[in-house]
Amino acid sequence: MTLAAIVALSLLCAAQPMPQGNVEGLHKLADSCARALCLQLRGWQQVSFQVAAHPAQWLLEHALANGFAKCGIRPLTSSDSFPRLAVVIMDIGVSYERLSGDSLRRRLRLSIVATLSLPTGDFLPFPPWRAVSEDVLSISYLGSVDHPAYVFATAALPEQRSVWRELVEPLLAIAAGGVILLLLFTLRTR
């Protein structure tokens, strides 16, 4: 390889930054969820919160603790303190969609529901919150963005679409079924 080719290759690699990992992308969605909950909790100076058991519970708890600290809400440490925010993760995950060539569309998603229990015994339900983040990346980055240790931060790669799979295979299956039926009826009548 010539020196010019090495320089060109290094400039090309520098021009295409490494995409963020799935956990980092989901963490950004959790941070925006915490900001949205801060807006809902305007007027409250302290609140206890509990995230329902989920494999991604730690991710949302961390985002809520940081988000509440940034917006001036002091988290109460006792789980029986009021007001108490109960948060349930309805959906969190990643999915991939094949595009042309070696490109993938990555879709990160997070949705939650939250309810505030008041000292009076009343409940204040917040509107459901949902966020989706999409980007396009090369299949070659798949190993570096997936996090197999977290079931919610990895997804199966969809099969590549082809004329064979979409057109020829179904036609062959229908033709084979027709030939079998024809043979069954012709052998039966003899």
PyMOL CGO cylinders between C-alpha atoms (Angstrom):
from pymol import cmd
from pymol.cgo import CYLINDER

trace = [
    CYLINDER, 0.00, 0.00, 0.00, 1.34, 3.40, -0.88, 0.3, 1, 1, 1, 1, 1, 1,
    CYLINDER, 1.34, 3.40, -0.88, 1.62, 6.26, 1.57, 0.3, 1, 1, 1, 1, 1, 1,
    CYLINDER, 1.62, 6.26, 1.57, -1.09, 8.19, -0.29, 0.3, 1, 1, 1, 1, 1, 1,
    CYLINDER, -1.09, 8.19, -0.29, -3.48, 5.22, 0.00, 0.3, 1, 1, 1, 1, 1, 1,
    CYLINDER, -3.48, 5.22, 0.00, -2.81, 4.91, 3.74, 0.3, 1, 1, 1, 1, 1, 1,
    CYLINDER, -2.81, 4.91, 3.74, -3.44, 8.63, 4.26, 0.3, 1, 1, 1, 1, 1, 1,
    CYLINDER, -3.44, 8.63, 4.26, -6.63, 8.49, 2.18, 0.3, 1, 1, 1, 1, 1, 1,
    CYLINDER, -6.63, 8.49, 2.18, -7.86, 5.46, 4.14, 0.3, 1, 1, 1, 1, 1, 1,
    CYLINDER, -7.86, 5.46, 4.14, -7.13, 7.11, 7.50, 0.3, 1, 1, 1, 1, 1, 1,
    CYLINDER, -7.13, 7.11, 7.50, -8.96, 10.29, 6.41, 0.3, 1, 1, 1, 1, 1, 1,
    CYLINDER, -8.96, 10.29, 6.41, -11.94, 8.21, 5.31, 0.3, 1, 1, 1, 1, 1, 1,
    CYLINDER, -11.94, 8.21, 5.31, -12.03, 6.42, 8.67, 0.3, 1, 1, 1, 1, 1, 1,
    CYLINDER, -12.03, 6.42, 8.67, -11.75, 9.74, 10.52, 0.3, 1, 1, 1, 1, 1, 1,
    CYLINDER, -11.75, 9.74, 10.52, -14.61, 11.21, 8.46, 0.3, 1, 1, 1, 1, 1, 1,
    CYLINDER, -14.61, 11.21, 8.46, -16.98, 8.40, 9.52, 0.3, 1, 1, 1, 1, 1, 1,
    CYLINDER, -16.98, 8.40, 9.52, -17.24, 8.52, 13.30, 0.3, 1, 1, 1, 1, 1, 1,
    CYLINDER, -17.24, 8.52, 13.30, -17.99, 5.37, 15.22, 0.3, 1, 1, 1, 1, 1, 1,
    CYLINDER, -17.99, 5.37, 15.22, -21.74, 5.26, 15.98, 0.3, 1, 1, 1, 1, 1, 1,
    CYLINDER, -21.74, 5.26, 15.98, -22.79, 5.25, 19.62, 0.3, 1, 1, 1, 1, 1, 1,
    CYLINDER, -22.79, 5.25, 19.62, -23.63, 1.93, 21.20, 0.3, 1, 1, 1, 1, 1, 1,
    CYLINDER, -23.63, 1.93, 21.20, -27.20, 0.82, 21.78, 0.3, 1, 1, 1, 1, 1, 1,
    CYLINDER, -27.20, 0.82, 21.78, -26.93, 1.22, 25.57, 0.3, 1, 1, 1, 1, 1, 1,
    CYLINDER, -26.93, 1.22, 25.57, -25.64, 4.78, 25.14, 0.3, 1, 1, 1, 1, 1, 1,
    CYLINDER, -25.64, 4.78, 25.14, -28.48, 5.59, 22.75, 0.3, 1, 1, 1, 1, 1, 1,
    CYLINDER, -28.48, 5.59, 22.75, -31.07, 4.15, 25.13, 0.3, 1, 1, 1, 1, 1, 1,
    CYLINDER, -31.07, 4.15, 25.13, -29.47, 6.11, 27.95, 0.3, 1, 1, 1, 1, 1, 1,
    CYLINDER, -29.47, 6.11, 27.95, -30.03, 9.33, 25.95, 0.3, 1, 1, 1, 1, 1, 1,
    CYLINDER, -30.03, 9.33, 25.95, -33.70, 8.39, 25.56, 0.3, 1, 1, 1, 1, 1, 1,
    CYLINDER, -33.70, 8.39, 25.56, -33.91, 7.74, 29.31, 0.3, 1, 1, 1, 1, 1, 1,
    CYLINDER, -33.91, 7.74, 29.31, -32.35, 11.16, 29.95, 0.3, 1, 1, 1, 1, 1, 1,
    CYLINDER, -32.35, 11.16, 29.95, -35.01, 12.83, 27.81, 0.3, 1, 1, 1, 1, 1, 1,
    CYLINDER, -35.01, 12.83, 27.81, -37.65, 10.85, 29.72, 0.3, 1, 1, 1, 1, 1, 1,
    CYLINDER, -37.65, 10.85, 29.72, -36.25, 12.23, 32.97, 0.3, 1, 1, 1, 1, 1, 1,
    CYLINDER, -36.25, 12.23, 32.97, -36.44, 15.78, 31.57, 0.3, 1, 1, 1, 1, 1, 1,
    CYLINDER, -36.44, 15.78, 31.57, -40.09, 15.20, 30.59, 0.3, 1, 1, 1, 1, 1, 1,
    CYLINDER, -40.09, 15.20, 30.59, -40.91, 13.91, 34.07, 0.3, 1, 1, 1, 1, 1, 1,
    CYLINDER, -40.91, 13.91, 34.07, -39.18, 16.96, 35.59, 0.3, 1, 1, 1, 1, 1, 1,
    CYLINDER, -39.18, 16.96, 35.59, -41.58, 19.17, 33.65, 0.3, 1, 1, 1, 1, 1, 1,
    CYLINDER, -41.58, 19.17, 33.65, -44.51, 17.14, 34.97, 0.3, 1, 1, 1, 1, 1, 1,
    CYLINDER, -44.51, 17.14, 34.97, -43.21, 17.46, 38.54, 0.3, 1, 1, 1, 1, 1, 1,
    CYLINDER, -43.21, 17.46, 38.54, -42.87, 21.26, 38.46, 0.3, 1, 1, 1, 1, 1, 1,
    CYLINDER, -42.87, 21.26, 38.46, -43.68, 22.64, 41.86, 0.3, 1, 1, 1, 1, 1, 1,
    CYLINDER, -43.68, 22.64, 41.86, -42.44, 19.61, 43.78, 0.3, 1, 1, 1, 1, 1, 1,
    CYLINDER, -42.44, 19.61, 43.78, -39.14, 20.11, 45.58, 0.3, 1, 1, 1, 1, 1, 1,
    CYLINDER, -39.14, 20.11, 45.58, -38.71, 16.53, 46.71, 0.3, 1, 1, 1, 1, 1, 1,
    CYLINDER, -38.71, 16.53, 46.71, -40.12, 13.22, 45.58, 0.3, 1, 1, 1, 1, 1, 1,
    CYLINDER, -40.12, 13.22, 45.58, -39.37, 9.55, 46.05, 0.3, 1, 1, 1, 1, 1, 1,
    CYLINDER, -39.37, 9.55, 46.05, -39.37, 7.40, 42.94, 0.3, 1, 1, 1, 1, 1, 1,
    CYLINDER, -39.37, 7.40, 42.94, -39.47, 3.72, 42.20, 0.3, 1, 1, 1, 1, 1, 1,
    CYLINDER, -39.47, 3.72, 42.20, -38.98, 2.02, 38.84, 0.3, 1, 1, 1, 1, 1, 1,
    CYLINDER, -38.98, 2.02, 38.84, -40.78, -1.32, 38.49, 0.3, 1, 1, 1, 1, 1, 1,
    CYLINDER, -40.78, -1.32, 38.49, -38.61, -4.41, 38.13, 0.3, 1, 1, 1, 1, 1, 1,
    CYLINDER, -38.61, -4.41, 38.13, -37.26, -4.66, 34.58, 0.3, 1, 1, 1, 1, 1, 1,
    CYLINDER, -37.26, -4.66, 34.58, -33.90, -5.62, 33.04, 0.3, 1, 1, 1, 1, 1, 1,
    CYLINDER, -33.90, -5.62, 33.04, -33.42, -1.93, 32.14, 0.3, 1, 1, 1, 1, 1, 1,
    CYLINDER, -33.42, -1.93, 32.14, -34.52, -0.68, 35.56, 0.3, 1, 1, 1, 1, 1, 1,
    CYLINDER, -34.52, -0.68, 35.56, -30.99, 0.51, 36.42, 0.3, 1, 1, 1, 1, 1, 1,
    CYLINDER, -30.99, 0.51, 36.42, -30.78, 2.58, 33.24, 0.3, 1, 1, 1, 1, 1, 1,
    CYLINDER, -30.78, 2.58, 33.24, -33.95, 4.54, 34.01, 0.3, 1, 1, 1, 1, 1, 1,
    CYLINDER, -33.95, 4.54, 34.01, -33.17, 4.89, 37.72, 0.3, 1, 1, 1, 1, 1, 1,
    CYLINDER, -33.17, 4.89, 37.72, -29.79, 6.44, 36.88, 0.3, 1, 1, 1, 1, 1, 1,
    CYLINDER, -29.79, 6.44, 36.88, -31.37, 8.84, 34.37, 0.3, 1, 1, 1, 1, 1, 1,
    CYLINDER, -31.37, 8.84, 34.37, -34.09, 9.85, 36.84, 0.3, 1, 1, 1, 1, 1, 1,
    CYLINDER, -34.09, 9.85, 36.84, -31.62, 10.48, 39.68, 0.3, 1, 1, 1, 1, 1, 1,
    CYLINDER, -31.62, 10.48, 39.68, -29.43, 12.65, 37.45, 0.3, 1, 1, 1, 1, 1, 1,
    CYLINDER, -29.43, 12.65, 37.45, -32.38, 14.41, 35.81, 0.3, 1, 1, 1, 1, 1, 1,
    CYLINDER, -32.38, 14.41, 35.81, -34.08, 15.23, 39.10, 0.3, 1, 1, 1, 1, 1, 1,
    CYLINDER, -34.08, 15.23, 39.10, -30.82, 16.61, 40.51, 0.3, 1, 1, 1, 1, 1, 1,
    CYLINDER, -30.82, 16.61, 40.51, -30.42, 18.87, 37.46, 0.3, 1, 1, 1, 1, 1, 1,
    CYLINDER, -30.42, 18.87, 37.46, -33.95, 20.27, 37.71, 0.3, 1, 1, 1, 1, 1, 1,
    CYLINDER, -33.95, 20.27, 37.71, -33.78, 20.85, 41.46, 0.3, 1, 1, 1, 1, 1, 1,
    CYLINDER, -33.78, 20.85, 41.46, -35.91, 17.96, 42.72, 0.3, 1, 1, 1, 1, 1, 1,
    CYLINDER, -35.91, 17.96, 42.72, -34.38, 16.27, 45.72, 0.3, 1, 1, 1, 1, 1, 1,
    CYLINDER, -34.38, 16.27, 45.72, -34.99, 12.50, 45.69, 0.3, 1, 1, 1, 1, 1, 1,
    CYLINDER, -34.99, 12.50, 45.69, -36.35, 11.12, 48.96, 0.3, 1, 1, 1, 1, 1, 1,
    CYLINDER, -36.35, 11.12, 48.96, -34.58, 7.96, 50.08, 0.3, 1, 1, 1, 1, 1, 1,
    CYLINDER, -34.58, 7.96, 50.08, -37.44, 6.28, 51.91, 0.3, 1, 1, 1, 1, 1, 1,
    CYLINDER, -37.44, 6.28, 51.91, -39.70, 4.23, 49.65, 0.3, 1, 1, 1, 1, 1, 1,
    CYLINDER, -39.70, 4.23, 49.65, -42.75, 5.05, 51.81, 0.3, 1, 1, 1, 1, 1, 1,
    CYLINDER, -42.75, 5.05, 51.81, -42.26, 8.84, 51.54, 0.3, 1, 1, 1, 1, 1, 1,
    CYLINDER, -42.26, 8.84, 51.54, -44.75, 11.01, 49.70, 0.3, 1, 1, 1, 1, 1, 1,
    CYLINDER, -44.75, 11.01, 49.70, -45.10, 12.16, 47.02, 0.3, 1, 1, 1, 1, 1, 1,
    CYLINDER, -45.10, 12.16, 47.02, -44.02, 8.91, 45.43, 0.3, 1, 1, 1, 1, 1, 1,
    CYLINDER, -44.02, 8.91, 45.43, -43.44, 8.52, 41.69, 0.3, 1, 1, 1, 1, 1, 1,
    CYLINDER, -43.44, 8.52, 41.69, -44.02, 5.00, 40.34, 0.3, 1, 1, 1, 1, 1, 1,
    CYLINDER, -44.02, 5.00, 40.34, -42.54, 4.40, 36.89, 0.3, 1, 1, 1, 1, 1, 1,
    CYLINDER, -42.54, 4.40, 36.89, -43.12, 1.35, 34.68, 0.3, 1, 1, 1, 1, 1, 1,
    CYLINDER, -43.12, 1.35, 34.68, -41.07, 0.62, 31.57, 0.3, 1, 1, 1, 1, 1, 1,
    CYLINDER, -41.07, 0.62, 31.57, -43.58, -0.47, 28.94, 0.3, 1, 1, 1, 1, 1, 1,
    CYLINDER, -43.58, -0.47, 28.94, -41.10, -0.96, 26.10, 0.3, 1, 1, 1, 1, 1, 1,
    CYLINDER, -41.10, -0.96, 26.10, -37.39, -0.54, 25.62, 0.3, 1, 1, 1, 1, 1, 1,
    CYLINDER, -37.39, -0.54, 25.62, -35.23, -1.98, 22.91, 0.3, 1, 1, 1, 1, 1, 1,
    CYLINDER, -35.23, -1.98, 22.91, -33.55, -1.84, 19.56, 0.3, 1, 1, 1, 1, 1, 1,
    CYLINDER, -33.55, -1.84, 19.56, -34.50, -3.14, 16.13, 0.3, 1, 1, 1, 1, 1, 1,
    CYLINDER, -34.50, -3.14, 16.13, -32.76, -3.20, 12.78, 0.3, 1, 1, 1, 1, 1, 1,
    CYLINDER, -32.76, -3.20, 12.78, -34.10, -2.90, 9.26, 0.3, 1, 1, 1, 1, 1, 1,
    CYLINDER, -34.10, -2.90, 9.26, -31.98, -3.77, 6.24, 0.3, 1, 1, 1, 1, 1, 1,
    CYLINDER, -31.98, -3.77, 6.24, -31.54, -1.06, 3.66, 0.3, 1, 1, 1, 1, 1, 1,
    CYLINDER, -31.54, -1.06, 3.66, -29.74, -1.24, 0.34, 0.3, 1, 1, 1, 1, 1, 1,
    CYLINDER, -29.74, -1.24, 0.34, -26.18, -2.51, 0.31, 0.3, 1, 1, 1, 1, 1, 1,
    CYLINDER, -26.18, -2.51, 0.31, -24.60, -3.02, 3.71, 0.3, 1, 1, 1, 1, 1, 1,
    CYLINDER, -24.60, -3.02, 3.71, -26.65, -0.35, 5.50, 0.3, 1, 1, 1, 1, 1, 1,
    CYLINDER, -26.65, -0.35, 5.50, -29.04, -0.82, 8.41, 0.3, 1, 1, 1, 1, 1, 1,
    CYLINDER, -29.04, -0.82, 8.41, -31.64, 1.45, 9.93, 0.3, 1, 1, 1, 1, 1, 1,
    CYLINDER, -31.64, 1.45, 9.93, -31.35, 1.22, 13.71, 0.3, 1, 1, 1, 1, 1, 1,
    CYLINDER, -31.35, 1.22, 13.71, -34.40, 2.13, 15.77, 0.3, 1, 1, 1, 1, 1, 1,
    CYLINDER, -34.40, 2.13, 15.77, -34.02, 2.68, 19.52, 0.3, 1, 1, 1, 1, 1, 1,
    CYLINDER, -34.02, 2.68, 19.52, -37.23, 3.00, 21.52, 0.3, 1, 1, 1, 1, 1, 1,
    CYLINDER, -37.23, 3.00, 21.52, -38.34, 3.66, 25.08, 0.3, 1, 1, 1, 1, 1, 1,
    CYLINDER, -38.34, 3.66, 25.08, -41.84, 4.08, 26.49, 0.3, 1, 1, 1, 1, 1, 1,
    CYLINDER, -41.84, 4.08, 26.49, -42.93, 4.46, 30.09, 0.3, 1, 1, 1, 1, 1, 1,
    CYLINDER, -42.93, 4.46, 30.09, -45.97, 5.23, 32.19, 0.3, 1, 1, 1, 1, 1, 1,
    CYLINDER, -45.97, 5.23, 32.19, -45.75, 7.06, 35.51, 0.3, 1, 1, 1, 1, 1, 1,
    CYLINDER, -45.75, 7.06, 35.51, -48.09, 7.82, 38.39, 0.3, 1, 1, 1, 1, 1, 1,
    CYLINDER, -48.09, 7.82, 38.39, -47.54, 10.16, 41.32, 0.3, 1, 1, 1, 1, 1, 1,
    CYLINDER, -47.54, 10.16, 41.32, -48.99, 9.03, 44.68, 0.3, 1, 1, 1, 1, 1, 1,
    CYLINDER, -48.99, 9.03, 44.68, -49.88, 12.03, 46.80, 0.3, 1, 1, 1, 1, 1, 1,
    CYLINDER, -49.88, 12.03, 46.80, -49.90, 12.24, 50.64, 0.3, 1, 1, 1, 1, 1, 1,
    CYLINDER, -49.90, 12.24, 50.64, -53.70, 12.54, 50.52, 0.3, 1, 1, 1, 1, 1, 1,
    CYLINDER, -53.70, 12.54, 50.52, -53.98, 9.06, 48.98, 0.3, 1, 1, 1, 1, 1, 1,
    CYLINDER, -53.98, 9.06, 48.98, -54.82, 10.42, 45.55, 0.3, 1, 1, 1, 1, 1, 1,
    CYLINDER, -54.82, 10.42, 45.55, -53.04, 9.33, 42.39, 0.3, 1, 1, 1, 1, 1, 1,
    CYLINDER, -53.04, 9.33, 42.39, -51.95, 11.67, 39.63, 0.3, 1, 1, 1, 1, 1, 1,
    CYLINDER, -51.95, 11.67, 39.63, -51.36, 9.72, 36.40, 0.3, 1, 1, 1, 1, 1, 1,
    CYLINDER, -51.36, 9.72, 36.40, -48.96, 11.31, 33.91, 0.3, 1, 1, 1, 1, 1, 1,
    CYLINDER, -48.96, 11.31, 33.91, -49.47, 10.99, 30.16, 0.3, 1, 1, 1, 1, 1, 1,
    CYLINDER, -49.47, 10.99, 30.16, -47.64, 7.99, 28.69, 0.3, 1, 1, 1, 1, 1, 1,
    CYLINDER, -47.64, 7.99, 28.69, -44.22, 8.95, 27.38, 0.3, 1, 1, 1, 1, 1, 1,
    CYLINDER, -44.22, 8.95, 27.38, -42.63, 7.44, 24.28, 0.3, 1, 1, 1, 1, 1, 1,
    CYLINDER, -42.63, 7.44, 24.28, -39.47, 8.27, 22.33, 0.3, 1, 1, 1, 1, 1, 1,
    CYLINDER, -39.47, 8.27, 22.33, -37.87, 6.73, 19.26, 0.3, 1, 1, 1, 1, 1, 1,
    CYLINDER, -37.87, 6.73, 19.26, -34.44, 7.46, 17.84, 0.3, 1, 1, 1, 1, 1, 1,
    CYLINDER, -34.44, 7.46, 17.84, -33.39, 6.31, 14.37, 0.3, 1, 1, 1, 1, 1, 1,
    CYLINDER, -33.39, 6.31, 14.37, -30.13, 6.36, 12.50, 0.3, 1, 1, 1, 1, 1, 1,
    CYLINDER, -30.13, 6.36, 12.50, -28.43, 4.54, 9.63, 0.3, 1, 1, 1, 1, 1, 1,
    CYLINDER, -28.43, 4.54, 9.63, -25.24, 2.58, 10.09, 0.3, 1, 1, 1, 1, 1, 1,
    CYLINDER, -25.24, 2.58, 10.09, -23.13, 0.03, 8.30, 0.3, 1, 1, 1, 1, 1, 1,
    CYLINDER, -23.13, 0.03, 8.30, -23.53, -3.67, 9.09, 0.3, 1, 1, 1, 1, 1, 1,
    CYLINDER, -23.53, -3.67, 9.09, -19.81, -3.71, 9.91, 0.3, 1, 1, 1, 1, 1, 1,
    CYLINDER, -19.81, -3.71, 9.91, -20.57, -1.63, 13.06, 0.3, 1, 1, 1, 1, 1, 1,
    CYLINDER, -20.57, -1.63, 13.06, -23.15, -4.11, 14.35, 0.3, 1, 1, 1, 1, 1, 1,
    CYLINDER, -23.15, -4.11, 14.35, -20.70, -5.95, 16.59, 0.3, 1, 1, 1, 1, 1, 1,
    CYLINDER, -20.70, -5.95, 16.59, -19.56, -2.73, 18.25, 0.3, 1, 1, 1, 1, 1, 1,
    CYLINDER, -19.56, -2.73, 18.25, -23.02, -1.19, 18.89, 0.3, 1, 1, 1, 1, 1, 1,
    CYLINDER, -23.02, -1.19, 18.89, -24.85, -4.28, 20.13, 0.3, 1, 1, 1, 1, 1, 1,
    CYLINDER, -24.85, -4.28, 20.13, -24.56, -5.17, 23.83, 0.3, 1, 1, 1, 1, 1, 1,
    CYLINDER, -24.56, -5.17, 23.83, -25.39, -8.89, 24.19, 0.3, 1, 1, 1, 1, 1, 1,
    CYLINDER, -25.39, -8.89, 24.19, -25.10, -8.64, 27.98, 0.3, 1, 1, 1, 1, 1, 1,
    CYLINDER, -25.10, -8.64, 27.98, -28.34, -6.62, 27.97, 0.3, 1, 1, 1, 1, 1, 1,
    CYLINDER, -28.34, -6.62, 27.97, -31.28, -8.31, 26.29, 0.3, 1, 1, 1, 1, 1, 1,
    CYLINDER, -31.28, -8.31, 26.29, -32.93, -4.95, 25.59, 0.3, 1, 1, 1, 1, 1, 1,
    CYLINDER, -32.93, -4.95, 25.59, -29.80, -3.54, 23.84, 0.3, 1, 1, 1, 1, 1, 1,
    CYLINDER, -29.80, -3.54, 23.84, -29.40, -6.15, 21.12, 0.3, 1, 1, 1, 1, 1, 1,
    CYLINDER, -29.40, -6.15, 21.12, -31.53, -7.42, 18.26, 0.3, 1, 1, 1, 1, 1, 1,
    CYLINDER, -31.53, -7.42, 18.26, -31.37, -10.03, 15.56, 0.3, 1, 1, 1, 1, 1, 1,
    CYLINDER, -31.37, -10.03, 15.56, -30.28, -8.93, 12.13, 0.3, 1, 1, 1, 1, 1, 1,
    CYLINDER, -30.28, -8.93, 12.13, -33.20, -9.27, 9.70, 0.3, 1, 1, 1, 1, 1, 1,
    CYLINDER, -33.20, -9.27, 9.70, -32.72, -11.51, 6.71, 0.3, 1, 1, 1, 1, 1, 1,
    CYLINDER, -32.72, -11.51, 6.71, -31.72, -9.84, 3.51, 0.3, 1, 1, 1, 1, 1, 1,
    CYLINDER, -31.72, -9.84, 3.51, -34.55, -9.40, 1.04, 0.3, 1, 1, 1, 1, 1, 1,
    CYLINDER, -34.55, -9.40, 1.04, -34.06, -11.04, -2.33, 0.3, 1, 1, 1, 1, 1, 1,
    CYLINDER, -34.06, -11.04, -2.33, -36.04, -11.99, -5.41, 0.3, 1, 1, 1, 1, 1, 1,
    CYLINDER, -36.04, -11.99, -5.41, -35.40, -15.65, -4.56, 0.3, 1, 1, 1, 1, 1, 1,
    CYLINDER, -35.40, -15.65, -4.56, -37.00, -15.37, -1.10, 0.3, 1, 1, 1, 1, 1, 1,
    CYLINDER, -37.00, -15.37, -1.10, -39.88, -13.12, -2.07, 0.3, 1, 1, 1, 1, 1, 1,
    CYLINDER, -39.88, -13.12, -2.07, -40.89, -14.53, -5.45, 0.3, 1, 1, 1, 1, 1, 1,
    CYLINDER, -40.89, -14.53, -5.45, -39.19, -17.76, -6.53, 0.3, 1, 1, 1, 1, 1, 1,
    CYLINDER, -39.19, -17.76, -6.53, -39.46, -19.75, -3.27, 0.3, 1, 1, 1, 1, 1, 1,
    CYLINDER, -39.46, -19.75, -3.27, -43.22, -19.20, -2.88, 0.3, 1, 1, 1, 1, 1, 1,
    CYLINDER, -43.22, -19.20, -2.88, -43.80, -20.06, -6.55, 0.3, 1, 1, 1, 1, 1, 1,
    CYLINDER, -43.80, -20.06, -6.55, -41.76, -23.26, -6.20, 0.3, 1, 1, 1, 1, 1, 1,
    CYLINDER, -41.76, -23.26, -6.20, -43.69, -24.25, -3.06, 0.3, 1, 1, 1, 1, 1, 1,
    CYLINDER, -43.69, -24.25, -3.06, -47.04, -23.69, -4.80, 0.3, 1, 1, 1, 1, 1, 1,
    CYLINDER, -47.04, -23.69, -4.80, -45.90, -25.59, -7.91, 0.3, 1, 1, 1, 1, 1, 1,
    CYLINDER, -45.90, -25.59, -7.91, -44.59, -28.50, -5.81, 0.3, 1, 1, 1, 1, 1, 1,
    CYLINDER, -44.59, -28.50, -5.81, -47.89, -28.66, -3.90, 0.3, 1, 1, 1, 1, 1, 1,
    CYLINDER, -47.89, -28.66, -3.90, -49.80, -28.65, -7.19, 0.3, 1, 1, 1, 1, 1, 1,
    CYLINDER, -49.80, -28.65, -7.19, -47.67, -31.47, -8.62, 0.3, 1, 1, 1, 1, 1, 1,
    CYLINDER, -47.67, -31.47, -8.62, -48.18, -33.56, -5.47, 0.3, 1, 1, 1, 1, 1, 1,
    CYLINDER, -48.18, -33.56, -5.47, -51.97, -33.08, -5.62, 0.3, 1, 1, 1, 1, 1, 1,
    CYLINDER, -51.97, -33.08, -5.62, -51.98, -33.95, -9.33, 0.3, 1, 1, 1, 1, 1, 1,
    CYLINDER, -51.98, -33.95, -9.33, -49.98, -37.13, -8.69, 0.3, 1, 1, 1, 1, 1, 1,
    CYLINDER, -49.98, -37.13, -8.69, -52.25, -38.15, -5.80, 0.3, 1, 1, 1, 1, 1, 1,
    CYLINDER, -52.25, -38.15, -5.80, -55.41, -37.80, -7.90, 0.3, 1, 1, 1, 1, 1, 1,
    CYLINDER, -55.41, -37.80, -7.90, -53.94, -39.47, -11.00, 0.3, 1, 1, 1, 1, 1, 1,
    CYLINDER, -53.94, -39.47, -11.00, -52.61, -42.46, -9.03, 0.3, 1, 1, 1, 1, 1, 1,
    CYLINDER, -52.61, -42.46, -9.03, -55.89, -42.84, -7.15, 0.3, 1, 1, 1, 1, 1, 1,
    CYLINDER, -55.89, -42.84, -7.15, -57.98, -43.06, -10.32, 0.3, 1, 1, 1, 1, 1, 1,
    CYLINDER, -57.98, -43.06, -10.32, -55.96, -45.94, -11.80, 0.3, 1, 1, 1, 1, 1, 1,
]
cmd.load_cgo(trace, "trace")
